[in-house]
Amino acid sequence: MLKMHTKLHHKTIVLSDIHLGSKWSKASEVLGFLRKNSCETLILCGDIIDGWSILRGSQIKWRRKHTNVMKYILSLQENTKIVYIRGNHDDFLDRVQPLRFANISIVKDYIHESCGKRYYVVHGDEFDKISTNWKWIAKLGDIGYSVLLRINSIYNKRRLERSQTYKPISKVIKLKVKSSVSYIGDYENHLTQVAHNKDCDGVICGHIHYPEKKYIGDLLYLNPGDWVESLSALTEEYDGSWNVLYYYPEDAVKNNNGKASLPGTFDIQATATI
């Protein structure tokens, strides 16, 4: 566990699946992370704004804290390159992308070239057969996921009362349900093959809310996770290494001794240098 009290500067930061406009979005935590981390290139890897949630039902889900995240991103200095990848929940961007203004690009996919390597960057929904061919089923599944998140909130509230660590329910289910594990594996392998076909050294994608950093064959598969449950991001350093960072705000998790982690605490997975 690495505790941060000053801002860290990275070559690249990748965030995905923030779902601003959803009641489950951890917008305040995203803002806390961004305020403690800066970069040359910020890649927003899809589903940053949850248009599905905003359009579903009459309940107002867009809060000031969601606006604050967008205002902070837009306020970044012009020497920070921002690449916004269109996702399935922000598919309203299909009407405007590709679009470039100031230091921001809105695109369907992107080739990230850095430290002599090439990475294919895409949200990933177009490689999900359900999202692509059965959109109504995907939206029905999204409603089911919202129910699961409600259960997750109640479950983890009780865990915190018992001084236990936060545990994302959907991640546990994904690892225990055989069909989910198979789905994740197929998704990762498919995206890696697409990156290989594009003559890239790796792939960066989101969509499945499952943070990961691993080699599949000789290609590096990278997924920053989400800001609904995982509270995770990818960072690239100037030596070409990549990290998966987990952010633990003070009011969201306690350690095994029952003490809350300090704001801005990061849990960093082992670095993969390529």
C-alpha positions, 0 to 999 in steps of 0.5 A, a space after each residue: 500500500 502506497 500513501 500519497 500526500 502530494 501530486 504524482 505526475 505520470 506519462 499517461 493516465 487511463 480512466 474508464 467507466 466513470 458513469 457520470 449521471 448514474 447514482 452509483 458513480 463515485 464522482 467525488 473519488 474520481 475528482 480526488 484521484 485527478 487532483 492527486 495525479 497529473 499526466 501528459 496524456 489523459 485517456 478517457 476510455 469510454 462510458 465516462 457519461 452514462 447516457 442510458 442512466 440519464 435517459 432512464 426514469 424521471 429521477 434526477 441522477 446528475 449531481 453537482 459532483 458529476 459536473 465538478 469532474 467534467 469541469 476539472 477535466 476541461 480545466 486541465 492545461 493545454 499541455 495535457 492531451 485528452 483523448 475521449 473514447 466513445 463507449 456504449 453508455 455515451 453512444 450519443 457521441 456517435 453524432 459528433 465524433 470524430 471531433 477535435 477542439 483545443 487539447 481534446 479529441 473525441 474518437 471511436 478508437 485510438 492508437 497510443 504510441 509511447 516509449 517505442 510501443 503501440 497500444 490499440 485503445 478502444 472501449 470494447 463494447 463493439 467486441 461484446 456480442 450482446 452489446 452489439 447485436 442485442 442492445 435491448 438485452 444489454 440495457 436490461 442487464 444494465 438494470 440488473 446491474 443497478 440492482 446488484 449495486 444496490 445490494 453491494 451498497 447495503 452489503 458493504 455498509 454492514 462490512 464497514 460497520 464490522 471494520 471489514 474491508 470493502 468487497 465489490 460483489 460483482 467482481 466476486 460473482 464474475 470470478 465465481 460464475 464459470 460463464 462470467 469467467 469464460 466471457 471475460 477470457 473470450 473478451 480479453 483474447 478477442 481484443 488482444 487479437 484485434 490489437 495484434 491485427 493492427 500491429 500493436 504491442 498491446 490493447 487498452 480497453 474498458 467496458 467489463 469493469 474488471 481491472 487487469 494487467 497481464 500478457 496474453 501471448 506476447 501482447 499486453 492486455 490492460 484494463 483500467 477497471 471502473 469508478 463504480 466499484 473497483 475505483 481503479 485506473 491505469 498509469 504509464 510511467 516514463 520508463 514504459 511501465 504500467 500500473 493498475 492503481 486502486 484508490 481508497 477514499 477515507 469514507 469508503 474502506 477500512 483496513 484490517 485493523 478497523 482504521 480508515 485508509 488515508 484519503 488518496 491511498 493507492 494500492 499498486 499492482 506489480 509493474 509490468 515493464 515492456 
